[in-house]
């Protein structure tokens, strides 16, 4: 049997460092054994998936040195490699499940499902579908379908007993079937959920080994049930430890930069990044700290994967990157600096902003330094403003952060429109509203055009800087955050808000 592994990112935002971590281990596992590594795109979330995000993910993984034998950009015999292009395949398989009695049509409204969950929570039960539509008369089902009534398709789940399965890293795991929901397999819009699509795709693409994050352990029973219903052999499963913040919480963009693009823009070398990701839960046989992608591929052994919570430590990464920078020859160092910030693509974005404001080239450093390097550090006194108090400053920064996290399109026009809408909803003059944003992004109240600057810096860098600015302006406690979130939702959900 040929070893085949895969990575299946969702193109719903910036390329996540966790995606690269899982992709690396899948590629190493396959290549070490002479196998194949596949990339497919899980883009069934039509509300959030974008072609721009897909391209960013592919570019970021390639920048790190990762490659794949099959994928949407390189083709292959098992395609298509975008789930949105495989809808007839999923429909065929879910219809088979219904015919065989392993799945059923569910017509329950969102309101009814919410009531059921609420009642279960009050009783201290695991929240799950109660099987209301599971035993509907077939004639009634056909009538409701013919009438065009909205519905989903759910899978049947045993009502008692245990699901036992083997994790190649963790040994035997048992999960009671009473903890497993009657999963929706096909949504009302005709798109599959992750659980149906991942099983069908992994089987048809002949994936032999699945290496993924440990957060998917509780989903294994659903997947194994589908393999059983279809009469297929399940792949070997390895659940990797999740990347953690230094405080042991799950790696989150609210606490650390999580976009690969952030580290690329900040001047980290791809070989240092891939070296550091290799350290996350794995080590070389000789325990050396610096090793290449080729070294990892040659020596990779899944038995050396540690199940301890690997900490993504920005300080350690910065040190490791410095080791790689100092190993460069002077010529290579100059080339890397040029590739990083002095390349024509990057300069072409800066020129329209700075050329008319430049009298001497030395003016470029104070003028555009924050677009190339770090912006100056901030303190509370920087946010003093004649028309805004400290609470308003914090609201502007926090509301803008939430709005930026919701944005699907990141360009000058979208940024300007979102900020204008938010300023209007907050009943603030746009000049006052932008004051703390200029400080957060540029480190000063007057700088190059703000929306152009944010477009150049990118979503992850801007969010990190605004979060830092919010802390400098006094920060927001958990209690305050709840109150602010309620106010924000009221603000943006208002029919007159314009947002």
Phi, psi and omega per residue, in radians:
X1 nan 2.219 3.105
X2 -1.331 2.335 3.095
X3 -1.288 2.200 3.089
X4 -2.344 2.176 3.096
X5 -2.102 3.018 -3.113
X6 -2.650 2.810 2.906
X7 -2.202 2.461 -3.052
X8 -2.365 1.317 -3.101
X9 -1.272 2.665 3.033
X10 -1.729 2.177 -3.076
X11 -1.451 1.155 -3.047
X12 -2.071 0.255 -3.137
X13 3.029 -2.783 3.126
X14 -1.173 2.662 3.097
X15 -1.141 2.085 -2.993
X16 -1.508 2.501 -3.138
X17 -1.095 -0.525 3.093
X18 -1.160 -0.567 3.073
X19 -1.119 -0.752 3.128
X20 -1.128 -0.686 3.124
X21 -1.050 -0.860 -3.130
X22 -1.212 -0.687 3.119
X23 -1.073 -0.743 3.140
X24 -1.014 -0.848 -3.089
X25 -1.165 -0.629 3.085
X26 -1.154 -0.752 3.141
X27 -1.130 -0.776 -3.135
X28 -1.092 -0.759 -3.121
X29 -1.034 -0.802 -3.110
X30 -1.235 -0.859 -3.030
X31 -1.151 -0.620 -3.140
X32 -1.060 -0.499 -3.106
X33 -1.837 0.302 3.105
X34 1.243 0.392 -3.098
X35 -1.677 -2.798 -3.048
X36 -2.245 2.540 -3.121
X37 -2.036 2.250 -3.033
X38 -2.025 2.465 2.998
X39 -2.040 2.196 3.013
X40 -2.255 2.738 -3.032
X41 -1.880 2.123 3.141
X42 -1.644 1.484 -3.023
X43 -1.935 0.635 -3.127
X44 -1.401 -0.183 3.029
X45 -1.458 1.535 -3.024
X46 -1.214 -0.343 3.125
X47 -1.292 -0.517 -3.014
X48 -2.030 -0.340 -3.097
X49 -1.300 2.425 3.106
X50 -2.419 2.597 3.048
X51 -1.070 -0.584 3.139
X52 -1.098 -0.740 3.124
X53 -1.150 -0.723 3.100
X54 -1.009 -0.808 -3.108
X55 -1.132 -0.683 3.110
X56 -1.079 -0.705 -3.140
X57 -1.135 -0.813 3.129
X58 -1.067 -0.781 -3.127
X59 -1.100 -0.729 -3.100
X60 -1.160 -0.746 3.129
X61 -1.142 -0.680 3.101
X62 -1.167 -0.662 3.102
X63 -1.034 -0.620 3.130
X64 -1.304 -0.169 3.128
X65 1.733 0.105 3.136
X66 -1.465 2.612 3.132
X67 -2.583 2.874 -3.087
X68 -2.476 2.621 -3.128
X69 -1.362 -0.517 -3.122
X70 -2.384 2.539 3.128
X71 3.030 3.069 -3.091
X72 -1.131 -0.410 -3.116
X73 -1.637 -0.355 -3.094
X74 -2.021 -0.167 3.134
X75 1.400 -2.855 -3.113
X76 2.549 2.929 -3.034
X77 -1.445 -0.173 -3.076
X78 -1.857 0.215 -3.058
X79 -1.283 -3.100 0.026
X80 -1.165 2.788 -3.081
X81 -1.877 0.193 2.956
X82 -1.972 2.261 -3.091
X83 -1.094 -0.553 3.139
X84 -1.112 -0.307 3.120
X85 -1.692 0.107 -3.066
X86 -2.062 0.300 -3.039
X87 -0.999 -0.741 3.111
X88 -1.048 -0.576 3.122
X89 -1.122 -0.801 -3.130
X90 -1.154 -0.711 3.141
X91 -1.050 -0.749 3.133
X92 -1.046 -0.747 -3.078
X93 -1.319 -0.631 3.132
X94 -1.244 -0.599 3.062
X95 -1.095 -0.662 3.090
X96 -1.076 -0.730 3.137
X97 -1.102 -0.708 3.119
X98 -1.130 -0.795 -3.138
X99 -1.051 -0.659 -3.097
X100 -1.459 -0.005 3.107
X101 1.426 0.246 -3.127
X102 -1.666 -0.116 3.131
X103 -2.549 2.832 -3.070
X104 -2.601 2.754 3.092
X105 -1.387 2.353 3.135
X106 -2.120 2.157 -3.087
X107 -1.859 0.152 -3.068
X108 -1.096 2.424 3.118
X109 -1.385 2.833 3.093
X110 -1.065 -0.613 -3.137
X111 -1.137 -0.755 3.135
X112 -1.139 -0.735 -3.132
X113 -1.098 -0.671 3.114
X114 -1.128 -0.695 3.119
X115 -1.128 -0.728 3.128
X116 -1.086 -0.814 3.141
X117 -1.062 -0.738 -3.125
X118 -1.094 -0.762 3.129
X119 -1.122 -0.696 3.126
X120 -1.143 -0.689 3.124
X121 -1.127 -0.690 3.118
X122 -1.101 -0.578 3.137
X123 -1.499 -0.020 3.139
X124 1.313 0.410 -3.101
X125 -1.665 2.798 2.995
X126 -1.153 2.243 -3.128
X127 -1.301 2.179 -3.130
X128 -2.795 2.838 3.122
X129 -1.124 2.442 -3.019
X130 -1.605 0.104 3.076
X131 1.363 0.324 -3.040
X132 -0.956 -0.719 -3.073
X133 -1.676 0.027 -3.001
X134 -1.170 -0.496 -3.038
X135 -1.995 0.447 3.099
X136 -1.113 2.549 3.088
X137 -1.093 2.336 -3.120
X138 -0.953 -0.649 3.136
X139 -1.157 -0.698 3.109
X140 -1.112 -0.700 3.109
X141 -1.056 -0.820 -3.130
X142 -1.081 -0.684 3.118
X143 -1.099 -0.751 -3.107
X144 -1.224 -0.613 3.083
X145 -1.191 -0.740 -3.137
X146 -1.113 -0.548 3.130
X147 -1.362 -0.058 3.114
X148 1.348 0.425 -3.120
X149 -1.220 2.372 -3.133
X150 -1.068 2.421 -3.116
X151 -2.770 2.882 2.982
X152 -2.169 3.012 3.045
X153 -2.062 2.201 -3.116
X154 -1.961 2.723 3.086
X155 -1.619 2.604 3.041
X156 -1.419 2.509 -3.105
X157 -2.291 2.414 3.087
X158 -0.943 2.536 -3.083
X159 -1.537 -0.181 -3.124
X160 -2.663 3.011 3.109
X161 1.601 -3.027 -3.083
X162 -2.131 2.542 2.930
X163 -1.704 2.066 3.116
X164 -1.921 2.312 3.105
X165 -2.611 2.826 -3.107
X166 -1.840 2.212 2.980
X167 -1.753 2.220 -3.033
X168 -1.116 -0.308 3.109
X169 -1.781 -0.464 -2.962
X170 -2.013 -0.101 -3.113
X171 1.437 -2.740 -3.071
X172 -1.328 2.382 3.126
X173 -2.185 2.442 3.092
X174 -2.108 2.312 3.083
X175 -2.341 2.180 3.138
X176 -1.131 2.459 3.114
X177 -1.122 -0.409 3.129
X178 -1.159 -0.255 3.101
X179 -1.609 -0.043 -3.048
X180 -1.808 2.181 -3.110
X181 -1.341 2.729 3.007
X182 -1.353 1.490 -2.943
X183 -1.030 2.386 2.942
X184 -1.184 2.239 3.124
X185 -1.769 -0.667 3.126
X186 -2.248 2.175 -3.094
X187 -1.378 2.965 -3.103
X188 -1.082 -0.447 3.140
X189 -1.471 0.063 3.124
X190 1.534 -0.029 3.122
X191 -1.586 2.526 3.130
X192 -1.324 2.747 2.931
X193 -1.437 2.956 3.134
X194 -0.936 -0.744 -2.968
X195 -1.139 -0.712 3.067
X196 -1.226 -0.846 -3.038
X197 -1.091 -0.701 -3.067
X198 -1.174 -0.653 3.141
X199 -1.231 -0.822 -3.137
X200 -1.086 -0.800 -3.107
X201 -1.145 -0.787 -3.126
X202 -1.071 -0.670 3.125
X203 -1.209 -0.871 -3.073
X204 -1.199 -0.475 3.107
X205 -1.591 0.098 3.043
X206 1.017 0.735 3.080
X207 -1.275 2.140 -3.053
X208 -1.643 -0.512 -3.085
X209 -2.394 2.293 3.133
X210 -1.975 2.038 3.037
X211 -1.955 2.044 -3.105
X212 -2.589 3.059 -3.083
X213 -1.207 2.662 -3.086
X214 -1.140 -0.241 3.113
X215 -1.142 -0.248 -3.125
X216 -1.609 0.024 -3.103
X217 -1.015 -0.766 -3.088
X218 -1.219 -0.190 3.094
X219 -1.598 -0.186 -3.087
X220 -0.992 -0.759 3.133
X221 -0.986 -0.690 3.103
X222 -1.072 -0.748 -3.088
X223 -1.222 -0.750 3.132
X224 -1.125 -0.603 3.098
X225 -1.106 -0.731 3.101
X226 -1.133 -0.732 3.075
X227 -1.016 -0.715 3.134
X228 -1.160 -0.760 -3.134
X229 -1.068 -0.663 -3.120
X230 -1.451 -0.226 -3.096
X231 1.348 0.537 -3.098
X232 -1.874 2.745 3.038
X233 -1.502 2.299 -3.137
X234 -1.392 2.613 3.087
X235 -1.274 2.864 3.011
X236 -1.207 2.462 -3.032
X237 -2.100 2.341 3.080
X238 -2.249 2.143 -3.141
X239 -1.895 1.918 -3.051
X240 -1.323 2.595 3.084
X241 -1.156 2.505 3.139
X242 -1.253 2.540 3.004
X243 -1.215 2.468 -3.063
X244 -2.159 2.694 2.930
X245 -1.297 2.878 3.104
X246 -0.968 -0.443 3.107
X247 -1.506 0.175 3.095
X248 1.351 -0.004 3.052
X249 -1.299 2.819 -3.141
X250 -1.067 2.375 -3.133
X251 -0.929 2.154 -3.026
X252 -2.441 2.503 3.123
X253 -1.146 -0.279 3.108
X254 -1.319 -0.249 -3.129
X255 -2.109 -0.461 -3.076
X256 -2.514 2.677 2.970
X257 -1.103 2.228 -3.124
X258 -2.020 -0.086 -3.122
X259 -1.520 2.322 3.059
X260 -1.017 -0.621 -3.133
X261 -1.084 -0.557 3.098
X262 -1.049 -0.844 -3.093
X263 -1.199 -0.573 3.086
X264 -1.141 -0.803 -3.133
X265 -1.205 -0.497 -3.113
X266 -1.380 -0.087 3.068
X267 1.634 0.455 3.017
X268 -1.471 2.543 3.128
X269 -1.487 2.445 -3.114
X270 -1.065 -0.621 -3.135
X271 -1.194 -0.529 3.060
X272 -1.245 -0.714 3.123
X273 -1.089 -0.792 -3.090
X274 -1.215 -0.605 3.046
X275 -1.056 -0.812 -3.097
X276 -1.160 -0.716 3.104
X277 -1.106 -0.605 3.077
X278 -1.104 -0.534 3.096
X279 -1.203 -0.353 -3.060
X280 -1.263 1.549 3.083
X281 1.563 0.173 -3.120
X282 -2.626 2.770 3.121
X283 -2.578 2.689 3.068
X284 -1.240 2.670 3.141
X285 -0.980 -0.583 3.141
X286 -1.626 0.099 3.061
X287 1.145 0.253 3.116
X288 -1.171 2.685 -3.074
X289 -1.577 -0.581 -3.130
X290 -1.773 2.119 3.105
X291 -2.672 2.671 -3.058
X292 -1.601 2.998 3.065
X293 -1.082 -0.692 3.112
X294 -1.122 -0.669 3.086
X295 -1.064 -0.791 -3.134
X296 -1.078 -0.776 -3.107
X297 -1.100 -0.678 -3.129
X298 -1.181 -0.673 -2.990
X299 -1.861 0.086 -3.007
X300 -1.098 2.299 3.107
X301 -2.491 2.034 -3.072
X302 -1.071 -0.404 -3.140
X303 -1.188 -0.255 3.127
X304 -1.582 0.032 3.086
X305 -1.265 2.209 3.129
X306 -1.589 2.493 3.139
X307 -1.637 0.018 3.043
X308 -1.168 2.648 -3.093
X309 -1.193 1.867 -3.122
X310 -1.263 2.261 -3.105
X311 -1.633 2.154 3.053
X312 -1.480 1.704 -3.022
X313 -1.759 1.917 -3.104
X314 -1.091 -0.552 3.129
X315 -1.177 -0.775 3.124
X316 -1.148 -0.679 3.112
X317 -1.105 -0.739 3.126
X318 -1.079 -0.722 3.104
X319 -1.093 -0.795 -3.115
X320 -1.110 -0.701 3.113
X321 -1.079 -0.675 3.088
X322 -1.080 -0.646 3.095
X323 -1.066 -0.732 3.138
X324 -1.219 -0.695 3.133
X325 -1.087 -0.723 -3.095
X326 -1.275 -0.278 3.095
X327 -1.482 -0.167 3.140
X328 -1.257 2.581 2.968
X329 -1.266 2.779 3.099
X330 -0.951 -0.692 3.138
X331 -1.134 -0.770 3.126
X332 -1.156 -0.639 3.107
X333 -1.057 -0.814 3.135
X334 -1.097 -0.716 3.132
X335 -1.101 -0.719 -3.127
X336 -1.175 -0.713 3.098
X337 -1.077 -0.727 3.131
X338 -1.124 -0.756 3.118
X339 -1.116 -0.584 -3.044
X340 -1.256 -0.978 -2.991
X341 -2.265 -0.337 -3.064
X342 -1.793 0.298 3.090
X343 -1.343 2.787 -3.027
X344 -1.151 -0.584 3.131
X345 -1.089 -0.774 -3.136
X346 -1.226 -0.770 -3.133
X347 -1.110 -0.585 -3.120
X348 -1.117 -0.446 3.074
X349 -1.358 -0.543 -3.088
X350 -1.422 -0.606 -3.014
X351 -0.943 -0.835 -3.128
X352 -1.069 -0.426 -3.131
X353 -1.470 -0.553 -2.960
X354 -1.916 -0.407 -2.992
X355 -1.050 -0.802 -3.115
X356 -1.276 -0.200 -3.138
X357 -1.812 0.066 -3.033
X358 -1.879 2.238 3.025
X359 -1.894 -0.495 3.062
X360 -2.416 2.608 -3.132
X361 -1.088 -0.474 3.113
X362 -1.185 -0.257 3.071
X363 -1.223 -0.322 -3.070
X364 -1.137 -0.578 -3.069
X365 -1.137 -0.973 3.103
X366 -1.188 -0.470 -3.086
X367 -1.287 -0.825 -3.004
X368 -2.121 0.241 -3.097
X369 -0.984 -0.653 -3.102
X370 -1.227 -0.239 3.094
X371 -1.547 -0.233 3.140
X372 -1.925 -0.817 3.127
X373 -1.928 -2.789 3.106
X374 -1.300 2.650 3.017
X375 -1.490 2.783 -3.102
X376 -1.017 2.644 3.085
X377 -1.188 2.627 -3.093
X378 -2.000 2.701 3.007
X379 -2.370 2.923 -3.011
X380 -0.990 -0.637 -3.093
X381 -1.136 -0.400 3.132
X382 -1.125 -0.384 -3.034
X383 -1.639 0.100 3.095
X384 -1.134 2.294 -3.022
X385 -2.547 2.440 -3.081
X386 -1.150 -0.418 -3.051
X387 -1.993 -0.116 -3.085
X388 -2.159 2.351 3.040
X389 -1.631 3.088 -3.053
X390 -1.068 -0.665 -3.140
X391 -1.129 -0.734 3.119
X392 -1.137 -0.681 3.091
X393 -1.037 -0.815 -3.139
X394 -1.118 -0.696 3.107
X395 -1.078 -0.809 -3.131
X396 -1.014 -0.849 -3.099
X397 -1.143 -0.783 -3.107
X398 -1.209 -0.782 3.134
X399 -1.085 -0.689 -3.141
X400 -1.174 -0.683 3.078
X401 -1.035 -0.798 3.139
X402 -1.130 -0.694 3.128
X403 -1.123 -0.747 -3.130
X404 -1.134 -0.563 3.108
X405 -1.203 -0.416 -3.133
X406 -1.534 -0.244 -3.044
X407 -1.236 2.329 3.072
X408 -1.636 -0.525 -3.102
X409 -1.962 2.276 -3.066
X410 -2.120 1.573 3.049
X411 -2.594 3.043 -3.036
X412 -0.972 -0.823 -3.060
X413 -1.136 -0.775 -3.135
X414 -1.141 -0.697 3.120
X415 -1.103 -0.808 -3.134
X416 -1.079 -0.756 -3.107
X417 -1.157 -0.757 -3.138
X418 -1.127 -0.707 3.128
X419 -1.215 -0.697 3.098
X420 -1.097 -0.758 3.119
X421 -1.082 -0.720 -3.118
X422 -1.203 -0.718 3.102
X423 -1.070 -0.737 3.117
X424 -1.109 -0.786 -3.135
X425 -1.102 -0.567 3.138
X426 -1.514 -0.009 3.141
X427 1.027 0.796 3.132
X428 -2.091 2.556 2.986
X429 -1.142 2.476 -3.077
X430 -1.051 -0.599 3.128
X431 -1.122 -0.731 3.126
X432 -1.191 -0.737 -3.138
X433 -1.050 -0.678 -3.063
X434 -1.351 -0.283 -3.074
X435 -0.923 -0.976 -3.125
X436 -1.209 -0.379 3.105
X437 -1.273 -0.701 3.042
X438 -1.025 -0.783 3.130
X439 -1.074 -0.784 -3.094
X440 -1.132 -0.702 -3.075
X441 -1.466 -0.826 -3.010
X442 -1.815 -0.293 -3.106
X443 1.468 0.112 3.112
X444 -2.662 2.718 -3.049
X445 -1.311 -0.253 3.100
X446 -2.280 2.245 -3.108
X447 -2.734 -2.919 3.055
X448 -1.090 2.813 -3.109
X449 -0.801 2.199 -2.964
X450 -1.131 -0.813 -3.044
X451 -1.218 -0.598 3.017
X452 -1.122 -0.730 -3.130
X453 -1.081 -0.768 -3.126
X454 -1.167 -0.653 3.105
X455 -1.095 -0.704 3.139
X456 -1.201 -0.773 -3.086
X457 -1.177 -0.595 3.140
X458 1.660 2.771 -2.995
X459 -1.069 -0.783 -3.045
X460 -1.207 -0.728 3.132
X461 -1.116 -0.776 -3.126
X462 -1.091 -0.776 -3.132
X463 -1.105 -0.715 3.113
X464 -1.068 -0.766 -3.113
X465 -1.171 -0.674 3.123
X466 -1.214 -0.638 3.071
X467 -1.121 -0.703 3.093
X468 -1.130 -0.702 3.123
X469 -1.118 -0.689 3.121
X470 -1.082 -0.702 3.078
X471 -1.126 -0.739 3.128
X472 -1.119 -0.534 -3.121
X473 -1.466 0.113 3.089
X474 2.148 -0.296 3.104
X475 1.282 2.999 -3.136
X476 -2.312 2.156 3.113
X477 -1.303 2.938 3.113
X478 -1.054 -0.691 3.126
X479 -1.138 -0.763 3.109
X480 -1.123 -0.665 -3.107
X481 -1.076 -0.707 3.119
X482 -1.092 -0.761 3.131
X483 -1.150 -0.732 3.130
X484 -1.155 -0.667 -3.130
X485 -1.143 -0.675 3.087
X486 -1.099 -0.765 3.122
X487 -1.136 -0.670 3.134
X488 -1.130 -0.794 -3.130
X489 -1.117 -0.694 3.082
X490 -1.080 -0.697 -3.109
X491 -1.142 -0.892 -3.028
X492 -1.418 -0.356 3.131
X493 -1.546 -0.110 3.139
X494 -1.163 2.347 -3.129
X495 -1.097 -0.281 -3.141
X496 -1.803 0.130 -3.054
X497 -1.296 -0.512 -3.091
X498 1.367 0.051 -3.119
X499 -1.689 nan nan
